[in-house]
Amino acid sequence: MAYALEFFGTEPVEDPGVGELARLAGDLAAEYRASDLGPAIHRAGDLLDLAAAALHTADRLRGTLLPVVNHHLRHAAAALDDARACLLAQASPAAFPAASRLPPG
């Protein structure tokens, strides 16, 4: 998920914890929602906020039932994928050069 967040503008983070990923996603969400670049950016911000909330919940539930934690991590990954797709649908691939470094999916 750290690689997915790089697409949205975070600096590369070595071995981040789930809590750190939640904070990064939340910071990005606030930036995207405050942007005046249009509705696609705002929608991506909303999706980043969903990812941040899911990551925060997964972090809070660490040490409990692993399937519940994984459920929240999957929701975070899906929200990040949706946010990425939202932005790519509105822009040319050249607008997001970091996207070429991401693994597929």
C-alpha positions as CSV (number, residue, x, y, z in Angstrom):
1,M,0.0,0.0,0.0
2,A,3.0,2.3,0.5
3,Y,3.6,2.1,-3.3
4,A,0.0,2.8,-4.0
5,L,0.2,6.0,-1.9
6,E,3.3,7.1,-3.8
7,F,1.1,7.4,-6.8
8,F,-0.9,10.1,-5.0
9,G,2.2,12.1,-4.0
10,T,3.7,10.7,-0.8
11,E,7.4,10.3,-0.4
12,P,8.7,6.7,-0.5
13,V,8.5,5.2,3.0
14,E,10.6,2.2,4.1
15,D,8.8,-0.4,6.0
16,P,5.8,1.7,7.2
17,G,3.4,0.5,9.8
18,V,-0.4,0.5,9.2
19,G,-0.8,3.5,11.4
20,E,1.7,5.5,9.4
21,L,0.0,4.5,6.2
22,A,-3.3,5.7,7.7
23,R,-1.8,9.0,8.5
24,L,-0.3,9.4,5.0
25,A,-3.6,8.6,3.4
26,G,-5.5,11.0,5.6
27,D,-3.0,13.8,4.9
28,L,-3.4,13.2,1.1
29,A,-7.2,13.1,1.4
30,A,-7.2,16.5,3.0
31,E,-5.0,17.9,0.3
32,Y,-7.0,16.4,-2.5
33,R,-10.3,17.6,-1.0
34,A,-9.0,21.1,-0.6
35,S,-7.8,21.2,-4.2
36,D,-9.5,23.4,-6.8
37,L,-8.6,21.1,-9.6
38,G,-12.1,19.7,-10.1
39,P,-14.5,17.0,-9.0
40,A,-12.2,14.0,-10.0
41,I,-9.6,15.3,-7.5
42,H,-12.3,15.7,-4.8
43,R,-13.7,12.2,-5.5
44,A,-10.1,10.8,-5.2
45,G,-9.8,12.7,-1.9
46,D,-13.0,11.1,-0.6
47,L,-11.7,7.6,-1.6
48,L,-8.4,8.4,0.1
49,D,-10.3,9.3,3.2
50,L,-12.1,5.9,3.1
51,A,-8.7,4.2,2.7
52,A,-7.3,6.2,5.7
53,A,-10.3,5.2,7.8
54,A,-9.9,1.5,6.9
55,L,-6.2,1.6,7.6
56,H,-6.8,3.3,10.9
57,T,-9.3,0.6,11.9
58,A,-6.9,-2.1,10.9
59,D,-4.2,-0.5,13.0
60,R,-6.5,-0.2,16.0
61,L,-7.5,-3.9,15.7
62,R,-3.9,-5.2,15.5
63,G,-3.5,-8.2,17.7
64,T,-7.2,-9.2,17.4
65,L,-8.8,-11.5,14.8
66,L,-6.6,-11.6,11.8
67,P,-9.5,-12.0,9.3
68,V,-11.1,-8.8,10.6
69,V,-7.8,-6.9,10.2
70,N,-7.4,-8.3,6.7
71,H,-11.0,-7.3,5.8
72,H,-10.1,-3.6,6.6
73,L,-6.8,-3.8,4.7
74,R,-8.7,-5.1,1.7
75,H,-11.1,-2.3,1.9
76,A,-8.2,0.2,2.1
77,A,-6.6,-1.4,-1.0
78,A,-9.9,-1.3,-2.9
79,A,-10.4,2.4,-2.0
80,L,-6.8,3.2,-3.2
81,D,-7.4,1.4,-6.5
82,D,-10.7,3.2,-7.0
83,A,-9.0,6.6,-6.3
84,R,-6.2,5.8,-8.7
85,A,-8.7,4.8,-11.4
86,C,-10.7,7.9,-10.8
87,L,-7.7,10.1,-11.5
88,L,-6.4,8.1,-14.4
89,A,-9.8,8.3,-16.1
90,Q,-9.6,12.1,-16.0
91,A,-6.0,12.6,-17.1
92,S,-3.5,11.4,-19.6
93,P,-0.9,8.8,-18.4
94,A,1.8,11.5,-18.6
95,A,0.1,13.5,-15.9
96,F,0.9,10.8,-13.3
97,P,4.5,9.6,-14.1
98,A,4.7,7.7,-10.7
99,A,1.9,5.4,-12.0
100,S,4.4,3.6,-14.3
101,R,6.4,2.5,-11.2
102,L,3.4,0.9,-9.5
103,P,2.9,-2.9,-9.7
104,P,-0.2,-3.9,-11.5
105,G,-3.4,-4.1,-9.5
